[in-house]
Amino acid sequence: MAALGVTVALLAWVASLLLVSVWRQICSGWRLPPGPFPLPVLGNLFHIDLKNIPKSLGKLAERYGPVFTVYLGPRRVVVLHGYQAVKEVLLTHKNEFSGRGEVVVFHEHKDRGVIFNNGPTWKDTRRFALSTLRDYGMGKEGNEARIQKEAHFLLQALRETRGQPFDPTFVIGCGPCNVIADILFRKHFDYGDKTSLRLMQLFNENFYLLSTPWLQVYNHFSSVMQYLPGSHRKVMRNVAEVKDYVLERVKEHQETLDPNCPRDFTDCLLTEMGKGEPGGELAYTLDSIAVTVADLFFAGTETTSTTLRYGLLILMKYPEIEEKLHEEIDRVIGPSRVPAVKDRLEMPYMDAVVHEIQRFIDLVPSNLPHEAIRDTMFRGYVIPKGTMVIPTLDSLLYDSKEFPDPESFKPEHFLNENGKFKYSDYFKAFSAGKRVCVGEGLARMELFLFLSAILQHFSLKSLTDPQDIDLSPDAIGFGKIPRPYKLCVIPRS
């Protein structure tokens, strides 16, 4: 009887906790945007397809409107869907929603670096990173020369495939990797260098794992799942390995630093660290510098290389588009001159294809999460401080009114009736506002110049019939990951 009493008491206690949880959610959410009723602890887990959360959010938007609330586990999330709502959050209310929603697997980077920093240093770190990257050629001739120089090495690596099938993941990835490595620490890797191949493997593996269902669940149930084995531990080990590599480079720079003559981005951060007040709290430490550099190294390598890799797969699917690009390149650049940024003005079709690749692949569909930094009135609702906010980018890039037949790859989405490039304000592949990608200018330049250089010298050959090429992602989560494939590049005569 005593055991039965304990069991009953325990069940009553659990039931009370669940009721309190439900009541707290109801009471705290009475001025929140509408949304499906959440279960205690689980939230709206059963309303979400973990293999395709962006699609699930789109379906919920059809029911609850462009601003709605979901609970991902116990975490309250306000989702913005559609051009007007996303634009209001990212631009009109850019200050109120400028926080970074926590991505738990990157907890060690939470208050450091650029991407996941939500601490008091994020504004200064971001501002310094932007100004320093600009000084080292962000969007200017400095980076154009870097990319053109690297294109020479990339083309040579492609020639060495001798028309045989190869996996483009790391060959193509070496291009963006070397460009950002040169900016960060004046480093150039040979295309067969084991260290660079290892780093790119870590970047590539993490981008994939972050997009799997397990990591989606982990980020919202980490309090329980952190004690379990799983791929989240692999991501953390990979992050630590990259950071350790970068920290060694930072220490090497510190030993040979000349504050009056910084050689690269890392030197600039170290010089800034040296300006700290004696005895005061440093804005930069060796550890925070390593995280900042590691953030930029990952983002500057993986996003651009994945976009290029996905783009080549798309062009093999549509050889008629590739042929039009060859014709434009031959007419504007010719067979031998190195492609230049100024060529973009005379190459509207290439410009449109580059934009359409980014729109179509929708690389980071749900954006990186934002966070309300204070209680904010938004469209008649109150979004409490600390609420995660998701301004979905796929809802802009796949808007059917702005981009008719958005599920199809059509460069015409960015061309007017005269064949000239047509800008769209719905194109927010790099997000917008306070947290817009710091490397947007560099990435745009790389995509245009690298793709132009590859197609100037090579034709792409698929190992399967173009009609059989599957463009659907291998995984959808943090990012959209292309399926593994091989191709041949045939020198153009």
MOURUR-V310596 format. One line per field, one symbol per residue. psi: psi as a letter, one per 20 degrees, with the letter a starting at -180 (. if undefined). A space follows every 10 residues. Layout:
BEGIN
psi = ???
END
This chain:
BEGIN
psi = hghhgggggg ghgghggggg gggggghiji jrqrrqpqqp ghckhiipoi imgghghghh hhgiaiorpq oncipppppp pqgggggggh ggkhghkiro qpohikhijg krbggjpkai ihgggggggg hghghjjoja hghghggggh hghghghhhi ikjqqqpigh ghhhfhghgh hgggklpppq ijphghhggh gggggghghi jqhghgggii khhgihiqqr ihhgghgggh ggggghhghg hghhhjpohi mphagghggh ghhiiqppir pphprhghgg ggghghgghi gggghggggh ghgghhhmhh gghhgggggh gghaihqpqq hhhhhjmhgg ggggghghgg hmgnhjrqqr ppirpppoki qooqpipppo nphhhghkph ghnplhiqoo hihkqaijjq poqpiinlhj brbhkqpijg gggggggggg ggggihiqqp pqirphhipo iqqhqpdgro pqqqrqrqpp pp.
END
